[in-house]
Amino acid sequence: MPKARFFDAAEYRDNPKMIAKYLNDALAMGDAVLVTKAIGDMVRAQGMTRFSQKVGLRRDGLYRSFRGKISPTFDTVLSVMLALNVQIVVKPSTSS
């Protein structure tokens, strides 16, 4: 059984390609809580106070939204993704 690799989000905070890969890997798992936490990892790696100012949302709201306990609004997710310099892309599923 393969072991999970440790991922240091701070190491990739300035690399949109690695941010996208990390978030796509989380999305591929199909678990909304995992995706929310993965986005939160990337937000925290940016520096929460600086990032909250960049995205125009309150720091405490970002913490709550991306801790995995509540679901952020789609508007919040879109704002955060844009501020991370990544985008959501929709493509056909390979399964039927």
Secondary structure by P-SEA (a helix, b strand, c coil): cbbbbbbccccccccaaaaaaaaaaaaaaccaaaaaaaaaaaaaaacaaaaaaaacccaaaaaaaccccccccaaaaaaaaaaacbbbbbbbbccc
